Amino acid sequence: MRLNLKSTNYELNAEIKKHIEDKFGELDKYFNNIQQIDVEVGLTRKGQQKGKIFFCEVNVSVPKKLLRFRKEFENMVKAINEAKKGIQMEIKKYKERLNG
């Protein structure tokens, strides 16, 4: 399994990078045939919203399918945590469809 990180309009520091690697590095325990995980984090560029809105988008490559999940929050860590929960649910649904 390969984990790729990308940031948009946001500079990744070592703490956030480690948090992402810890959270998404453990996804292979839910499905052992994950080929690649692409994680993109950053600041959204929305017109009239006040304050910073962070996003975390996850793309997981599994055999014959690409699973995607995106979450936005005012806090980067919260966006990462919620995106991990969401993609985890997508992986479980995919696994159930394969076994069903």
C-alpha positions in Angstrom: 0.0 0.0 0.0 1.3 3.4 -1.0 0.3 6.6 0.8 0.6 9.9 -1.2 0.1 13.3 0.5 -0.8 16.6 -1.2 -1.6 20.0 0.2 -3.5 22.8 -1.5 -3.2 26.4 -0.3 -1.8 25.1 3.0 1.7 24.2 4.1 2.0 20.8 5.7 3.9 20.8 9.0 5.5 17.7 10.5 2.8 17.3 13.1 -0.1 17.3 10.5 1.9 15.0 8.2 2.5 12.5 11.0 -1.2 12.7 12.0 -2.2 11.9 8.4 0.2 9.0 8.1 -1.0 7.5 11.4 -4.7 7.8 10.6 -4.6 6.6 7.0 -1.7 4.1 7.4 -3.9 1.9 9.4 -6.7 1.5 6.8 -5.2 -1.7 5.5 -6.5 -3.5 8.6 -10.0 -3.0 7.2 -9.2 -4.3 3.8 -5.9 -6.1 2.9 -6.0 -5.3 -0.9 -5.6 -1.5 -0.8 -3.3 -0.5 -3.6 -2.9 3.2 -3.0 -4.2 6.0 -0.8 -4.1 9.6 -2.0 -4.8 12.2 0.7 -5.2 15.9 -0.2 -5.6 18.5 2.6 -5.8 22.3 2.4 -7.8 25.5 2.6 -10.9 25.9 0.5 -11.4 29.0 -1.6 -15.1 29.8 -1.1 -16.4 33.2 -1.8 -18.4 34.7 1.0 -17.5 32.4 3.9 -15.8 34.0 6.9 -12.9 32.2 8.5 -10.8 29.4 7.3 -12.4 26.2 6.0 -10.1 23.2 5.8 -10.7 20.1 3.7 -9.4 16.6 3.6 -10.1 14.5 0.5 -9.2 10.8 0.4 -9.0 8.5 -2.7 -8.5 4.8 -2.0 -7.6 2.6 -4.9 -8.9 -1.0 -4.6 -9.2 -3.6 -7.3 -11.5 -2.3 -10.1 -12.7 0.7 -8.0 -11.7 4.1 -6.6 -13.3 5.0 -3.3 -13.6 8.7 -2.5 -14.5 10.8 0.6 -14.2 14.5 1.3 -14.9 16.4 4.5 -14.6 20.1 5.4 -14.3 21.7 8.8 -12.9 24.8 10.5 -10.2 22.7 12.0 -7.7 20.7 10.0 -7.3 17.8 12.5 -11.1 17.4 12.7 -11.4 17.3 8.9 -8.7 14.6 8.8 -10.4 12.6 11.5 -13.8 12.8 10.0 -12.4 11.9 6.5 -10.8 8.8 8.0 -14.1 7.7 9.5 -15.9 8.3 6.2 -13.4 6.5 4.0 -13.4 3.6 6.6 -17.1 3.3 6.1 -16.7 3.3 2.3 -14.1 0.5 2.6 -16.4 -1.6 4.8 -19.3 -1.1 2.3 -17.0 -2.1 -0.6 -15.8 -5.2 1.3 -19.5 -6.2 2.1 -20.4 -5.9 -1.6 -17.5 -8.1 -2.6 -18.4 -10.8 0.0 -22.2 -10.5 -0.5 
